[in-house]
Amino acid sequence: MATSVKLDDDMKSRIQHLAEARHRSSHWIMREAIRDYVEREEKRESFKQDALCAWEAYQKNGLHLTLEEADAWLEKLEAGEDVELPKCHV
């Protein structure tokens, strides 16, 4: 599907310069930039939705880990230990 995007002269020039340096077309550069942006923003939105769901669950059941519990668990993971996530509590 063809779509047009209006760019100012400076941006067009920057894209063209980058395309020449990468031995790619301007079209390829713009498609890659849009793809990267959309993927990043989809991940960001997914993270936001996960956080909202976790907050709602916490408000309903009160289950949580303390900062100290989470830090201790992460330390073990970082050290290469194969440890289970601690049990959440009220």
C-alpha positions as CSV (number, residue, x, y, z in Angstrom):
1,M,0.0,0.0,0.0
2,A,1.4,3.3,-1.0
3,T,1.4,6.1,1.6
4,S,2.7,9.6,1.3
5,V,4.6,11.4,4.1
6,K,5.4,15.1,3.9
7,L,8.9,15.8,5.1
8,D,10.7,19.1,5.3
9,D,13.8,19.6,3.1
10,D,16.2,19.1,6.0
11,M,14.7,15.7,6.9
12,K,14.7,14.7,3.2
13,S,18.4,15.6,3.0
14,R,19.3,13.7,6.1
15,I,17.5,10.6,4.9
16,Q,19.1,10.8,1.5
17,H,22.6,11.2,3.1
18,L,22.0,8.2,5.4
19,A,20.7,6.2,2.5
20,E,23.8,6.9,0.4
21,A,26.1,6.1,3.3
22,R,24.3,2.7,3.8
23,H,24.0,2.0,0.1
24,R,20.2,1.8,0.5
25,S,17.3,3.7,-0.9
26,S,15.6,6.5,0.9
27,H,12.5,4.4,0.8
28,W,14.2,1.5,2.6
29,I,15.5,3.9,5.3
30,M,12.1,5.3,5.9
31,R,10.4,1.9,6.0
32,E,13.0,0.6,8.5
33,A,12.6,3.7,10.7
34,I,8.8,3.3,10.7
35,R,9.0,-0.4,11.4
36,D,11.5,0.1,14.3
37,Y,9.3,2.9,15.7
38,V,6.1,0.8,15.5
39,E,7.7,-2.2,17.1
40,R,9.2,-0.1,20.0
41,E,5.8,1.6,20.6
42,E,3.9,-1.7,20.5
43,K,6.3,-3.1,23.2
44,R,5.9,0.1,25.2
45,E,2.1,-0.2,25.0
46,S,2.2,-3.9,26.0
47,F,4.4,-3.1,29.0
48,K,2.0,-0.3,30.0
49,Q,-1.0,-2.7,29.7
50,D,0.8,-5.4,31.7
51,A,1.5,-2.8,34.4
52,L,-2.1,-1.7,34.6
53,C,-3.3,-5.3,34.8
54,A,-0.7,-5.9,37.6
55,W,-1.9,-2.8,39.5
56,E,-5.6,-3.9,39.2
57,A,-4.7,-7.4,40.5
58,Y,-2.8,-5.9,43.4
59,Q,-5.7,-3.6,44.3
60,K,-8.0,-6.7,44.3
61,N,-5.9,-9.2,46.2
62,G,-3.0,-7.3,47.8
63,L,-0.5,-9.9,46.8
64,H,3.0,-8.5,46.4
65,L,6.8,-8.8,47.0
66,T,8.8,-6.3,49.0
67,L,11.6,-4.5,47.3
68,E,14.1,-6.5,49.5
69,E,12.5,-9.8,48.5
70,A,12.6,-8.9,44.8
71,D,16.2,-7.6,45.0
72,A,17.3,-10.8,46.8
73,W,15.7,-12.9,44.1
74,L,17.2,-10.8,41.3
75,E,20.7,-11.1,42.9
76,K,20.4,-14.8,42.8
77,L,19.4,-14.8,39.2
78,E,22.2,-12.5,38.3
79,A,24.6,-14.8,40.1
80,G,23.5,-17.6,37.8
81,E,21.3,-19.5,40.3
82,D,18.2,-21.2,39.0
83,V,15.7,-20.0,41.6
84,E,12.0,-19.8,41.7
85,L,10.2,-16.5,42.0
86,P,9.4,-16.0,45.8
87,K,5.7,-16.5,46.8
88,C,3.7,-13.3,46.9
89,H,2.0,-12.4,50.1
90,V,-0.4,-9.8,51.6
